[in-house]
Amino acid sequence: MKYYNQLLKEIREDKDILQKQAAHALKTTQQQIFKYESGQQEMTVSKLKILCELYDVSADYILGLNYGMPWPRKERIKIMKTEDIIKECFDKAVDVCIWAIEEEKHKGNDLLDILIENLETIKEEMIKAQQ
């Protein structure tokens, strides 16, 4: 089981919140947030409450009291799936463009060769970026 300090860090990172932003919400320093997240110092219940509101999670989850409770990572997974769908659509659009250009290429336009090469290069780079 993870200690609450580890969960504080994971949840903060999952919500894309910087230590500096969390420190501002608690009216403290970034170094103090680091101490909380590294387990060097315990935080008060009032500070935990503020972070729970900032991170949109319950104190039960952070304290490890409710294993069945959903938490923000589910939203991040939805976003990641959306990005995958967008990349897949982009790949399909590039394929269609290449096919259409190749159909027109038979008319002898040299600029189409350059465009095809550029689109194929872009597609290869997108594939590499996905891996």
Biotite code that builds the C-alpha atoms (Angstrom):
import biotite.structure as struc

atoms = struc.array([
    struc.Atom([0.000, 0.000, 0.000], chain_id="A", res_id=1, res_name="MET", atom_name="CA", element="C"),
    struc.Atom([1.246, 3.463, -0.839], chain_id="A", res_id=2, res_name="LYS", atom_name="CA", element="C"),
    struc.Atom([1.670, 6.098, 1.806], chain_id="A", res_id=3, res_name="TYR", atom_name="CA", element="C"),
    struc.Atom([-0.411, 9.210, 1.495], chain_id="A", res_id=4, res_name="TYR", atom_name="CA", element="C"),
    struc.Atom([2.617, 11.345, 0.625], chain_id="A", res_id=5, res_name="ASN", atom_name="CA", element="C"),
    struc.Atom([3.254, 9.218, -2.486], chain_id="A", res_id=6, res_name="GLN", atom_name="CA", element="C"),
    struc.Atom([-0.389, 9.548, -3.492], chain_id="A", res_id=7, res_name="LEU", atom_name="CA", element="C"),
    struc.Atom([-0.263, 13.316, -3.004], chain_id="A", res_id=8, res_name="LEU", atom_name="CA", element="C"),
    struc.Atom([2.535, 13.546, -5.546], chain_id="A", res_id=9, res_name="LYS", atom_name="CA", element="C"),
    struc.Atom([0.913, 11.136, -8.025], chain_id="A", res_id=10, res_name="GLU", atom_name="CA", element="C"),
    struc.Atom([-2.433, 12.900, -7.889], chain_id="A", res_id=11, res_name="ILE", atom_name="CA", element="C"),
    struc.Atom([-0.838, 16.344, -8.231], chain_id="A", res_id=12, res_name="ARG", atom_name="CA", element="C"),
    struc.Atom([1.122, 15.196, -11.272], chain_id="A", res_id=13, res_name="GLU", atom_name="CA", element="C"),
    struc.Atom([-1.942, 13.459, -12.702], chain_id="A", res_id=14, res_name="ASP", atom_name="CA", element="C"),
    struc.Atom([-3.859, 16.732, -12.478], chain_id="A", res_id=15, res_name="LYS", atom_name="CA", element="C"),
    struc.Atom([-0.921, 18.566, -14.142], chain_id="A", res_id=16, res_name="ASP", atom_name="CA", element="C"),
    struc.Atom([-0.522, 20.828, -11.133], chain_id="A", res_id=17, res_name="ILE", atom_name="CA", element="C"),
    struc.Atom([2.947, 22.086, -10.281], chain_id="A", res_id=18, res_name="LEU", atom_name="CA", element="C"),
    struc.Atom([4.344, 22.069, -6.746], chain_id="A", res_id=19, res_name="GLN", atom_name="CA", element="C"),
    struc.Atom([4.438, 25.857, -7.006], chain_id="A", res_id=20, res_name="LYS", atom_name="CA", element="C"),
    struc.Atom([0.686, 25.950, -7.708], chain_id="A", res_id=21, res_name="GLN", atom_name="CA", element="C"),
    struc.Atom([-0.071, 23.609, -4.809], chain_id="A", res_id=22, res_name="ALA", atom_name="CA", element="C"),
    struc.Atom([2.115, 25.771, -2.563], chain_id="A", res_id=23, res_name="ALA", atom_name="CA", element="C"),
    struc.Atom([0.161, 28.860, -3.600], chain_id="A", res_id=24, res_name="HIS", atom_name="CA", element="C"),
    struc.Atom([-3.128, 27.147, -2.712], chain_id="A", res_id=25, res_name="ALA", atom_name="CA", element="C"),
    struc.Atom([-1.742, 26.210, 0.734], chain_id="A", res_id=26, res_name="LEU", atom_name="CA", element="C"),
    struc.Atom([-0.115, 29.628, 1.209], chain_id="A", res_id=27, res_name="LYS", atom_name="CA", element="C"),
    struc.Atom([3.237, 27.961, 1.729], chain_id="A", res_id=28, res_name="THR", atom_name="CA", element="C"),
    struc.Atom([6.430, 27.305, -0.219], chain_id="A", res_id=29, res_name="THR", atom_name="CA", element="C"),
    struc.Atom([7.277, 24.856, -2.962], chain_id="A", res_id=30, res_name="GLN", atom_name="CA", element="C"),
    struc.Atom([9.887, 23.362, -0.612], chain_id="A", res_id=31, res_name="GLN", atom_name="CA", element="C"),
    struc.Atom([7.135, 22.641, 1.911], chain_id="A", res_id=32, res_name="GLN", atom_name="CA", element="C"),
    struc.Atom([5.118, 20.770, -0.737], chain_id="A", res_id=33, res_name="ILE", atom_name="CA", element="C"),
    struc.Atom([8.237, 18.745, -1.514], chain_id="A", res_id=34, res_name="PHE", atom_name="CA", element="C"),
    struc.Atom([8.543, 17.863, 2.193], chain_id="A", res_id=35, res_name="LYS", atom_name="CA", element="C"),
    struc.Atom([4.919, 16.713, 2.301], chain_id="A", res_id=36, res_name="TYR", atom_name="CA", element="C"),
    struc.Atom([5.269, 14.618, -0.854], chain_id="A", res_id=37, res_name="GLU", atom_name="CA", element="C"),
    struc.Atom([8.584, 13.081, 0.177], chain_id="A", res_id=38, res_name="SER", atom_name="CA", element="C"),
    struc.Atom([7.319, 12.149, 3.646], chain_id="A", res_id=39, res_name="GLY", atom_name="CA", element="C"),
    struc.Atom([9.776, 14.442, 5.427], chain_id="A", res_id=40, res_name="GLN", atom_name="CA", element="C"),
    struc.Atom([6.932, 16.276, 7.139], chain_id="A", res_id=41, res_name="GLN", atom_name="CA", element="C"),
    struc.Atom([3.321, 15.513, 8.004], chain_id="A", res_id=42, res_name="GLU", atom_name="CA", element="C"),
    struc.Atom([0.642, 17.931, 6.875], chain_id="A", res_id=43, res_name="MET", atom_name="CA", element="C"),
    struc.Atom([-2.264, 19.204, 8.913], chain_id="A", res_id=44, res_name="THR", atom_name="CA", element="C"),
    struc.Atom([-5.816, 18.119, 8.229], chain_id="A", res_id=45, res_name="VAL", atom_name="CA", element="C"),
    struc.Atom([-6.726, 21.644, 7.139], chain_id="A", res_id=46, res_name="SER", atom_name="CA", element="C"),
    struc.Atom([-3.972, 21.606, 4.508], chain_id="A", res_id=47, res_name="LYS", atom_name="CA", element="C"),
    struc.Atom([-5.023, 18.124, 3.381], chain_id="A", res_id=48, res_name="LEU", atom_name="CA", element="C"),
    struc.Atom([-8.572, 19.424, 2.949], chain_id="A", res_id=49, res_name="LYS", atom_name="CA", element="C"),
    struc.Atom([-7.365, 22.273, 0.742], chain_id="A", res_id=50, res_name="ILE", atom_name="CA", element="C"),
    struc.Atom([-5.365, 19.855, -1.429], chain_id="A", res_id=51, res_name="LEU", atom_name="CA", element="C"),
    struc.Atom([-8.335, 17.489, -1.689], chain_id="A", res_id=52, res_name="CYS", atom_name="CA", element="C"),
    struc.Atom([-10.418, 20.370, -3.030], chain_id="A", res_id=53, res_name="GLU", atom_name="CA", element="C"),
    struc.Atom([-7.625, 21.477, -5.380], chain_id="A", res_id=54, res_name="LEU", atom_name="CA", element="C"),
    struc.Atom([-7.050, 17.939, -6.702], chain_id="A", res_id=55, res_name="TYR", atom_name="CA", element="C"),
    struc.Atom([-10.765, 17.020, -6.666], chain_id="A", res_id=56, res_name="ASP", atom_name="CA", element="C"),
    struc.Atom([-10.316, 13.814, -4.666], chain_id="A", res_id=57, res_name="VAL", atom_name="CA", element="C"),
    struc.Atom([-11.456, 12.711, -1.244], chain_id="A", res_id=58, res_name="SER", atom_name="CA", element="C"),
    struc.Atom([-9.234, 12.514, 1.810], chain_id="A", res_id=59, res_name="ALA", atom_name="CA", element="C"),
    struc.Atom([-10.336, 8.879, 2.137], chain_id="A", res_id=60, res_name="ASP", atom_name="CA", element="C"),
    struc.Atom([-8.639, 8.059, -1.134], chain_id="A", res_id=61, res_name="TYR", atom_name="CA", element="C"),
    struc.Atom([-5.419, 9.875, -0.267], chain_id="A", res_id=62, res_name="ILE", atom_name="CA", element="C"),
    struc.Atom([-5.321, 8.186, 3.141], chain_id="A", res_id=63, res_name="LEU", atom_name="CA", element="C"),
    struc.Atom([-5.908, 4.767, 1.573], chain_id="A", res_id=64, res_name="GLY", atom_name="CA", element="C"),
    struc.Atom([-9.265, 4.188, 3.253], chain_id="A", res_id=65, res_name="LEU", atom_name="CA", element="C"),
    struc.Atom([-11.444, 3.579, 0.196], chain_id="A", res_id=66, res_name="ASN", atom_name="CA", element="C"),
    struc.Atom([-9.943, 1.359, -2.484], chain_id="A", res_id=67, res_name="TYR", atom_name="CA", element="C"),
    struc.Atom([-12.998, 1.424, -4.740], chain_id="A", res_id=68, res_name="GLY", atom_name="CA", element="C"),
    struc.Atom([-13.149, 5.182, -5.187], chain_id="A", res_id=69, res_name="MET", atom_name="CA", element="C"),
    struc.Atom([-12.452, 6.472, -8.692], chain_id="A", res_id=70, res_name="PRO", atom_name="CA", element="C"),
    struc.Atom([-9.930, 9.250, -9.040], chain_id="A", res_id=71, res_name="TRP", atom_name="CA", element="C"),
    struc.Atom([-8.767, 11.713, -11.701], chain_id="A", res_id=72, res_name="PRO", atom_name="CA", element="C"),
    struc.Atom([-6.565, 9.300, -13.613], chain_id="A", res_id=73, res_name="ARG", atom_name="CA", element="C"),
    struc.Atom([-9.701, 8.063, -15.399], chain_id="A", res_id=74, res_name="LYS", atom_name="CA", element="C"),
    struc.Atom([-10.083, 11.473, -17.044], chain_id="A", res_id=75, res_name="GLU", atom_name="CA", element="C"),
    struc.Atom([-6.448, 11.345, -18.169], chain_id="A", res_id=76, res_name="ARG", atom_name="CA", element="C"),
    struc.Atom([-7.051, 7.927, -19.761], chain_id="A", res_id=77, res_name="ILE", atom_name="CA", element="C"),
    struc.Atom([-10.031, 9.363, -21.666], chain_id="A", res_id=78, res_name="LYS", atom_name="CA", element="C"),
    struc.Atom([-7.824, 12.193, -22.949], chain_id="A", res_id=79, res_name="ILE", atom_name="CA", element="C"),
    struc.Atom([-5.112, 9.740, -23.976], chain_id="A", res_id=80, res_name="MET", atom_name="CA", element="C"),
    struc.Atom([-7.667, 7.640, -25.868], chain_id="A", res_id=81, res_name="LYS", atom_name="CA", element="C"),
    struc.Atom([-8.924, 10.792, -27.600], chain_id="A", res_id=82, res_name="THR", atom_name="CA", element="C"),
    struc.Atom([-5.374, 11.641, -28.689], chain_id="A", res_id=83, res_name="GLU", atom_name="CA", element="C"),
    struc.Atom([-4.992, 8.117, -30.120], chain_id="A", res_id=84, res_name="ASP", atom_name="CA", element="C"),
    struc.Atom([-8.219, 8.537, -32.086], chain_id="A", res_id=85, res_name="ILE", atom_name="CA", element="C"),
    struc.Atom([-7.035, 11.883, -33.472], chain_id="A", res_id=86, res_name="ILE", atom_name="CA", element="C"),
    struc.Atom([-3.711, 10.364, -34.536], chain_id="A", res_id=87, res_name="LYS", atom_name="CA", element="C"),
    struc.Atom([-5.501, 7.459, -36.193], chain_id="A", res_id=88, res_name="GLU", atom_name="CA", element="C"),
    struc.Atom([-7.789, 9.848, -38.090], chain_id="A", res_id=89, res_name="CYS", atom_name="CA", element="C"),
    struc.Atom([-4.776, 11.896, -39.164], chain_id="A", res_id=90, res_name="PHE", atom_name="CA", element="C"),
    struc.Atom([-3.066, 8.762, -40.483], chain_id="A", res_id=91, res_name="ASP", atom_name="CA", element="C"),
    struc.Atom([-6.162, 7.804, -42.445], chain_id="A", res_id=92, res_name="LYS", atom_name="CA", element="C"),
    struc.Atom([-6.477, 11.337, -43.848], chain_id="A", res_id=93, res_name="ALA", atom_name="CA", element="C"),
    struc.Atom([-2.851, 11.249, -44.986], chain_id="A", res_id=94, res_name="VAL", atom_name="CA", element="C"),
    struc.Atom([-3.443, 7.877, -46.655], chain_id="A", res_id=95, res_name="ASP", atom_name="CA", element="C"),
    struc.Atom([-6.460, 9.272, -48.511], chain_id="A", res_id=96, res_name="VAL", atom_name="CA", element="C"),
    struc.Atom([-4.464, 12.335, -49.607], chain_id="A", res_id=97, res_name="CYS", atom_name="CA", element="C"),
    struc.Atom([-1.633, 10.159, -50.889], chain_id="A", res_id=98, res_name="ILE", atom_name="CA", element="C"),
    struc.Atom([-4.082, 7.956, -52.782], chain_id="A", res_id=99, res_name="TRP", atom_name="CA", element="C"),
    struc.Atom([-5.839, 10.976, -54.341], chain_id="A", res_id=100, res_name="ALA", atom_name="CA", element="C"),
    struc.Atom([-2.550, 12.566, -55.335], chain_id="A", res_id=101, res_name="ILE", atom_name="CA", element="C"),
    struc.Atom([-1.284, 9.342, -56.882], chain_id="A", res_id=102, res_name="GLU", atom_name="CA", element="C"),
    struc.Atom([-4.458, 9.191, -58.940], chain_id="A", res_id=103, res_name="GLU", atom_name="CA", element="C"),
    struc.Atom([-3.730, 12.707, -60.230], chain_id="A", res_id=104, res_name="GLU", atom_name="CA", element="C"),
    struc.Atom([-0.037, 11.943, -60.643], chain_id="A", res_id=105, res_name="LYS", atom_name="CA", element="C"),
    struc.Atom([-0.756, 9.981, -63.766], chain_id="A", res_id=106, res_name="HIS", atom_name="CA", element="C"),
    struc.Atom([-1.392, 13.333, -65.398], chain_id="A", res_id=107, res_name="LYS", atom_name="CA", element="C"),
    struc.Atom([2.355, 14.099, -65.142], chain_id="A", res_id=108, res_name="GLY", atom_name="CA", element="C"),
    struc.Atom([2.579, 16.771, -62.437], chain_id="A", res_id=109, res_name="ASN", atom_name="CA", element="C"),
    struc.Atom([6.059, 16.770, -60.785], chain_id="A", res_id=110, res_name="ASP", atom_name="CA", element="C"),
    struc.Atom([4.821, 18.839, -57.834], chain_id="A", res_id=111, res_name="LEU", atom_name="CA", element="C"),
    struc.Atom([2.606, 15.926, -56.875], chain_id="A", res_id=112, res_name="LEU", atom_name="CA", element="C"),
    struc.Atom([5.708, 13.735, -56.422], chain_id="A", res_id=113, res_name="ASP", atom_name="CA", element="C"),
    struc.Atom([7.123, 16.228, -53.942], chain_id="A", res_id=114, res_name="ILE", atom_name="CA", element="C"),
    struc.Atom([3.815, 16.464, -52.085], chain_id="A", res_id=115, res_name="LEU", atom_name="CA", element="C"),
    struc.Atom([3.552, 12.672, -51.855], chain_id="A", res_id=116, res_name="ILE", atom_name="CA", element="C"),
    struc.Atom([7.070, 12.410, -50.453], chain_id="A", res_id=117, res_name="GLU", atom_name="CA", element="C"),
    struc.Atom([6.317, 15.084, -47.859], chain_id="A", res_id=118, res_name="ASN", atom_name="CA", element="C"),
    struc.Atom([3.079, 13.417, -46.776], chain_id="A", res_id=119, res_name="LEU", atom_name="CA", element="C"),
    struc.Atom([4.779, 10.033, -46.501], chain_id="A", res_id=120, res_name="GLU", atom_name="CA", element="C"),
    struc.Atom([7.552, 11.582, -44.399], chain_id="A", res_id=121, res_name="THR", atom_name="CA", element="C"),
    struc.Atom([4.999, 13.220, -42.112], chain_id="A", res_id=122, res_name="ILE", atom_name="CA", element="C"),
    struc.Atom([3.172, 9.927, -41.704], chain_id="A", res_id=123, res_name="LYS", atom_name="CA", element="C"),
    struc.Atom([6.395, 8.076, -40.855], chain_id="A", res_id=124, res_name="GLU", atom_name="CA", element="C"),
    struc.Atom([7.245, 10.708, -38.251], chain_id="A", res_id=125, res_name="GLU", atom_name="CA", element="C"),
    struc.Atom([3.773, 10.389, -36.721], chain_id="A", res_id=126, res_name="MET", atom_name="CA", element="C"),
    struc.Atom([4.169, 6.606, -36.530], chain_id="A", res_id=127, res_name="ILE", atom_name="CA", element="C"),
    struc.Atom([7.552, 6.970, -34.814], chain_id="A", res_id=128, res_name="LYS", atom_name="CA", element="C"),
    struc.Atom([6.094, 9.489, -32.365], chain_id="A", res_id=129, res_name="ALA", atom_name="CA", element="C"),
    struc.Atom([3.339, 7.046, -31.418], chain_id="A", res_id=130, res_name="GLN", atom_name="CA", element="C"),
    struc.Atom([5.832, 4.324, -30.535], chain_id="A", res_id=131, res_name="GLN", atom_name="CA", element="C"),
])
